[in-house]
Amino acid sequence: MKARNLTVLAILLAAALVILPGSKALAEKPIILGCPLSTAFLYGWDAERGIKLAVEEINAKGGVNVGGEKRPFKVEVIDTRDLEPGVPVSEALMAVEKLILEKKADFILGGPVRSEAALAAMSLLSKYKKVSILSTGVLTPKYHALVAKQYDKYKYCFRIHGEAVQLVGEMFANFTELKEKYGFNNLFIIAQDVSHARGAAKVMNKVALKKGWNVTGVEIYPTGASDFSMGLLKAKKSKTDIINIWMDMPESSILLKQWYDMKIPALPFGSTLAAAEQPGFWKATEGKGEYTLCNVVNAGNAPSNATPWTMKFYNAYTKKWNVEPEGLGSSSSYMAVYVLKDAIERAGTLNSDKVISALEKTDIMGVYGRLRFNPKSHQVIPSSDPKEGAVGTILQWQAGKRIVVFPKSIAMGEIKLPPWMKK
Amino acid sequence: MDILIYGTINSIALALMALGFALVYGISRVPNFAHGALYVITGFITWTLLRTLGLNYLLSIILAIIAIGVVGALIYQFVLIRVRGMATSEIIASYAIGLAILEGLRWGGFKGTTYTLPVFIEGSINIGDIPVDLHRILVVGIGVAIITFLWLFTHYTRVGLALRGMAQDERAALMLGIDSDIMAVVAMALGAMLAGLAGIVLLPLGNIVVEKGYDVLIQAIAVCIVGGLGSWMGAVMAAFLIGFAQILTTVYLGTHFQMVVALLAIILTLIIRPSGLFGQQKELEERV
């Protein structure tokens, strides 16, 4: 009996020794990450999953070292609904304010997701001196331009994923290649009536004309539009070679189905084409989405070997959520947590000014390449080489798979044309 | 040619979306603001039967339509009957039900772009040099068939005649032994089934998303106001008016004005002819 009691005691002691170091961090006051995300949409739920995965991994390893004290991260998510049609920007602002005042968020991570809402939230972040790292959805170049222009006011705002101008550059790199290979010269632009897409369409139009492309039309569709036949017919009539799509609304899958059904002889090349980014797109369109190209903004949102961490993240995400990373916001939101952890540990405090300073000096090799922020604009530095900066990713649907075709440094295949386009 | 083809398809689609709403209002005078939610939930029911339970597509459709008819009848029997005759309460109650259904679906995880139904016929044909997919042509056929069926049903069947009697004069119908409550339940069930049928016919063109419920409700209200509340044929005419106006706007003004058309139609109708094209609400005009 005595020996049995001793054995039980020894087991309990051993268990306590194993558990206690980890649980000490968990017992400390958590660092609250406030995440204003449009959770009913891909860019919202994907970001939430990325953040939660990173937090789980970090907490499992003991948490964040804040000046010698190990503290865990805690995630607070509020649905901003800012990607939904007709929801005013004020809803997202209320969510951000609630996270700061009620949930006592130490940092804001993820969103707001819609550019308009994120721009409006900048003043709030400045008012409450809350450091924020945008990691999904917001592509407007205005965001980092504002930081650069009024640094003292907006220095709290960082963005860790690519933005529209970078995306435009990546698109044209591909267009130039298609021009050389197939003689393409006509471009038709379809955009959603939202800030980033309208802005991108304008830039695309301007750059295309400068680069000698013939822009055969620009169509702006309101959020929630569900019939694209007339726009597609215009594209067909104008002998367009590429349809450039800037659309994150779910109805973009209708556009792609219509493109397939109408056999429009132009390659659909999208950016923030949320519907086509998701692995479920193939099944949802019954294969009609084949040949669709879309920019998923950063590596890690589709399978590639950009860095040793890319597939490690990809597999961990798939294991935890039972689905592959689905698109923009997954890898960048995951990395936002790690980058913040790194900055807090270097700053040794949660003080905003010190964390800002540390974030400006960030230099880590992440899921989608070397992560550094431009110290003046707080925009992550892009590159086509993962050793130099944050790499983007353009994928094409080929035989039911998302094949990364750009940049060349991480490509897993080449762009293919649909059979009704082959000359 | 393209305007004619796609204008017709768009108009029939609008008519399909609005017929259920027009029918319920025409007979029971209840503005069913849960109409859009019924449209969407039928899509999700069909999807669940087809993809999750693995039933045959046709069987899934039939079961979903029956289910939504029952839901419609229950909504009337347990909620709307209590507020019947109180217009504001009817709107609030039915809108609340719609909101609960749609947000409940979202809460239940029905979000994203991966919920889709297969088209009835694959492939496309060229009419002139305009490519049209076969499912859209089928939409026109089904739309015409439903409108014809409704006309025949309301002119040549006992239930249909009773429904028309109710729509024309409820008190006179009561004197002839027609139970207005039962007829209202039938109308609501039929309206829900029409909303569901519209969903099943139109949703394979895209994906089933919760937000579509709000859009369908706005389109249906616009069609019914322009056509005249309570007039089924008015709704069909208005669907053509708005449907072609939307396509013409897309072609000549720009695609981003497309969504404005329905809302502008509501405003213009209320200013110029509040009772709509074929409306029976003459008192509205007198008041204005």
HADDOCK unambig.tbl for C-alpha pairs under 7 A between the chains (distance, minus, plus):
assign (segid A and resid 40 and name CA) (segid B and resid 111 and name CA) 5.80 0.50 0.50
assign (segid A and resid 40 and name CA) (segid B and resid 112 and name CA) 6.89 0.50 0.50
assign (segid A and resid 41 and name CA) (segid B and resid 112 and name CA) 5.95 0.50 0.50
assign (segid A and resid 42 and name CA) (segid B and resid 112 and name CA) 6.54 0.50 0.50
assign (segid A and resid 193 and name CA) (segid B and resid 256 and name CA) 6.90 0.50 0.50
assign (segid A and resid 219 and name CA) (segid B and resid 254 and name CA) 6.98 0.50 0.50
assign (segid A and resid 219 and name CA) (segid B and resid 255 and name CA) 6.16 0.50 0.50
assign (segid A and resid 220 and name CA) (segid B and resid 255 and name CA) 5.79 0.50 0.50
assign (segid A and resid 220 and name CA) (segid B and resid 256 and name CA) 5.27 0.50 0.50
assign (segid A and resid 221 and name CA) (segid B and resid 255 and name CA) 5.33 0.50 0.50
assign (segid A and resid 221 and name CA) (segid B and resid 256 and name CA) 4.72 0.50 0.50
assign (segid A and resid 222 and name CA) (segid B and resid 256 and name CA) 5.11 0.50 0.50
assign (segid A and resid 222 and name CA) (segid B and resid 259 and name CA) 6.85 0.50 0.50
assign (segid A and resid 230 and name CA) (segid B and resid 251 and name CA) 6.96 0.50 0.50
assign (segid A and resid 250 and name CA) (segid B and resid 112 and name CA) 6.95 0.50 0.50
assign (segid A and resid 250 and name CA) (segid B and resid 113 and name CA) 5.42 0.50 0.50
assign (segid A and resid 251 and name CA) (segid B and resid 206 and name CA) 6.80 0.50 0.50
assign (segid A and resid 253 and name CA) (segid B and resid 206 and name CA) 6.51 0.50 0.50
assign (segid A and resid 254 and name CA) (segid B and resid 205 and name CA) 6.47 0.50 0.50
assign (segid A and resid 254 and name CA) (segid B and resid 206 and name CA) 4.43 0.50 0.50
assign (segid A and resid 261 and name CA) (segid B and resid 123 and name CA) 6.36 0.50 0.50
assign (segid A and resid 261 and name CA) (segid B and resid 124 and name CA) 5.97 0.50 0.50
assign (segid A and resid 261 and name CA) (segid B and resid 133 and name CA) 5.60 0.50 0.50
assign (segid A and resid 262 and name CA) (segid B and resid 124 and name CA) 6.48 0.50 0.50
assign (segid A and resid 262 and name CA) (segid B and resid 131 and name CA) 5.25 0.50 0.50
assign (segid A and resid 262 and name CA) (segid B and resid 132 and name CA) 6.11 0.50 0.50
assign (segid A and resid 262 and name CA) (segid B and resid 133 and name CA) 6.31 0.50 0.50
assign (segid A and resid 275 and name CA) (segid B and resid 113 and name CA) 5.87 0.50 0.50
assign (segid A and resid 280 and name CA) (segid B and resid 114 and name CA) 5.80 0.50 0.50
assign (segid A and resid 281 and name CA) (segid B and resid 114 and name CA) 6.24 0.50 0.50
assign (segid A and resid 284 and name CA) (segid B and resid 114 and name CA) 4.98 0.50 0.50
assign (segid A and resid 284 and name CA) (segid B and resid 115 and name CA) 6.40 0.50 0.50
assign (segid A and resid 284 and name CA) (segid B and resid 116 and name CA) 5.51 0.50 0.50
